[in-house]
Amino acid sequence: MALGSADGKSIITREELELKTAQWLLKEDAASDQAFNKAAHAYLGKLHYKLYKYQQVLSSEAEKEKYLRLKRHLQKHEMSLSCPSRFNDPFDCQFAFPDDLDGELFMRCKNSLDAVWRVGCLTEHFDNRLMWSHYADSHRGICIEYDFSSFSPSLDRVVFAPVVYSSKRPEFTRELQDHLSHNQLNLQDRQYLTSALFTKDTIWKYESEWRILKGVHICKKYGAYLRCFMCHHLTQMPGCYQESDPYFEFTMPPISAVYFGAAINDSCKGQVAKKELQELCSRAGIPTFSMRLDKAGYAVRPIPE
């Protein structure tokens, strides 16, 4: 079902949505799928089904590939999904492990997420000043707007949900240790392992993050469908294919706008990059806006090009 097909008039808070997300990820009740889908549709409806990705534009000569990748993403409506280990928060996607956990088992669990998943991160707001500073090169980058109204996670074979912010990391239980050490993970175990990918420290709450998870551990027996829920082992097996590239280029929903940071014109290099990207967006029919600092308050405002 496309996200935009549900009634978005219901009122739901981010906190309520996170609670339903946590229940859905762990399948705590039989109606969790229906409850999560209804809540996600209603909440995204309030956002007009728009989510955003902040990106750096200016890069060194050694990082030129990043800029070329950004151009490809704008042309093809793509986004790079990356290994969880490449995130900027070392606690991200990590369980609370007991002190006496076997070292080999610890590394196996820690590395298994990279072996199975590629993850893309989005946010709910294009005018978040901290996000512009932290993820868009101190307002010298861009913010890409995606229209999720026709997005179908099931058709794209991805998991799509908001991040759950918590003061506690998911616990790596004794039962899970025993199952993992004996290669006897059941469906509930695999769902619990995946839930760590949607749990973050409350200090990151300002990001209002959503994530797209794509399985890259492909089994010849079952195909490419969400391998961590299907495969009995989290490591590579005979007859299975393991993706080694840390990135997966995922075709996103349509890009509906691009916002240029308020400081992108502060350098000649930024001016050249902005002009080039504006022309690229114009050819693709993507509206562009320039962010401007509010003259009186702490805010940034979009100005149509």
Phi, psi and omega in degrees: 000134177289146184299324184283000184274353181264163179286117183264015185277342181296146180264125178215138180270165177299319181297319178294320179295320179296323178296315179292328177295315179299319178294321180293318181297325181265357181051053184287340178215160186295333183265012187296322179300309181296317182295319180293313182300317180296317181292317180296318179298314181296317182292314179295331176300323177297331180268009184058028178060030179253132172229162194226153177229118175277139184220143170284144179248308183283133180215162178287169179300325180291339181253023184301329180300329179298317180292319178296323178295319178300317179298318178297321180297319179291323180289322187254003182057049181247166172215141178280121170268135188240167174297141177303329182292347181270001179291157184280350178253113183295344178274345184299133178067016182251139177281168168272106185266143174292150183298329184266016181293136177302133184300319180295319180293323178300311181293325180297316179293316182297319183279341185295329181294320176294327182288335188255323193239151161237140191233136174244140186244136181226169179223167185270350189227139177265353185242026179278114187294324177294320179295320176300321181286317187277326188242351181237039170056050177055049177072012178262003181255210180226167173230125183260131179258130179245142179260108184266012186297332180248013183285135178234102179304322183293321179293324179274359179053054178228163169258129185228119184195162175283154174289142176260120181268129186214150176278353181238135173285150176302138184275133174274095191287161177298320179298318179294320176303313183296317180295319182291319182294335181254013181052045182234042179291131175262179184300319180296321177300314184293323176295321180293319177300319180293330182299334179297333180288347180247014182243128179223157176301144180297343179297339180266010186301331182298342182284338182045058192273147168238154181227147171247124179247129178239127177283133180239002176269104193252122181259132181297333182285318186255344184089199190265015187276113171030071192300329183294340178271347188249318189281140182281349179234146178265000176249167184296138182239158172302134181088358178248157179246131181247120178289124183262341181292130181291349181239150173230123181276109186255133177284115185273170167299167183303141172284123184256348177189157173229131181249129179264135183298154185294341183250010185292335181273005183286349178225156177299321179298320179292320179297318179295315180296318180299315180298317181296316181289326176298317179294321178297315180294322179299316179295329181270358181073027181262120177298145179235150180224150173250127178282139179233142176290135176298140185288338184238318186255182177269090182197158172238140186238140178277133176244122180299143178283000000 
